[in-house]
Amino acid sequence: MDGYALTHRIRVRFAETDAQGIAHHASFLVWLEEARVAYLAAFAGGYQAIRDGGIEALTTGVHLEYERAAVFDDVLTIGVRCAEIRGARFRFEYLVETDASPELINDLNALSAKWRGKAPERGFTMSLSRDVDGSNPEFRLCVALDEDGKPGGFLRIVPVYGGEPGYTLDLMRRDPDTPNGMTEFLLTRTIMQLDELGYRRLSMNFAVWGRLFYEDLHYTVLQRLCKQLLELVNPFYQIKSLKMFNQRFYPEWVPRVIVYDDVRALPRVGLLYGGVEGFLSTSGGPERSES
């Protein structure tokens, strides 16, 4: 079915029919609800994930026009799409950082400061994690602007080179006063934009030690000890939250590898790695380069 993001098939069951084998008209409402839940599972991580994020996907009205009856054992195809999103309205803008106006740059940095508040930034810190200054033509800004042209959230992505070029997330910010779903909106529109430009790779960076939060794996004694330690520090570093957030987008998980030349260097390497990931505040280490 063209024009629909998802098609859902159901088979008319005997219990849904009358003595003549014709499906009761109320069954159509059940089938539509089944298709709606399947749509949310395919594109929003599932109904329960939406509720866990503080959003209720409520049915506020239904309109049906019956063209013909459905009978026992018929296979029906239901097309589902999002026709309109109402409420707070934001438009998506994708631009080179050097093309951003001074006013927009100031607004984005003010939004970053509001998002961070007074708490130290840990866990969701990305690669460069410095303010927007409009100086690098390779950086891209992905901004949600309200009806007055003010940003409600933004992403900054930086290029990834190699055999399969693409981009990686650097900054991920939203106004705490904007509705839930702002970050998901930005990521989804950014993925769509990159796809239109021919890029197939967007790195959401990391969920360091995230595999230790799976419940259905068999862990070694050492891994169980690490898991218990991570459970203790998770409220401070958002490790599990980041893992769960990334999982909504069905990513391809790729292991991260650290290469070192001397086991005696491991303590220093560990400290530097913690600083790069945003888990530790280090000083005197190498500066991050734009190259």
C-alpha angles and dihedrals in degrees: 000000000000119000097030125107092210137018119203124193126206132179118222108246125216092241089060094059136076129234090286092053093250117138115247113249092239090061090073090066090053091051092049091051090049089053092047091054090048089052092052090048091052099045109020105036094260137302094278092052089055092050091047087056091056097258127122116203095207128185106229099171144003130201122185132180114191115216100170140350125268117223136200115296094011113144110223125195116211119196118210129191139153104249099178140358113212132192123050108022123215130169122213121236126186116194145155109262092235089058093059114110120240088247092055092046090053091048092050094050091047089051090051091052091049091048093051096043113176096316120103113256111247138153099011093055112121137198109302101005097186127130123276110267101165094235105114118074092195095062120090128208121210108194136182108212124192126220090279093052094253119136118248093182142339146193128213116207126190128201126269116204133200135075093331108034120201141124139283130208117257108163126022113182139162137175106254088223095060120098121273112271097047094120092045089051091052094047094046094049091045091053090049092049093050090047090055089051091053099256118135099181130075115162114209084197112232152331096201112209087358093138089069089070095064110112099202100057128099108239129200119235091261092049091050090053091049090048092053090049091050091050088057096050097035095093089060099042104030093225095149093041091055092048092051093045093052091046090065089072095052094236129188104249113221122188119242118227130201117202119201132171102211130032089220088066093059097095091053092042089051092052092048091047090052089052093050091050091049096245095113135034107231131180133195093031127123117293118242113256129216092217 
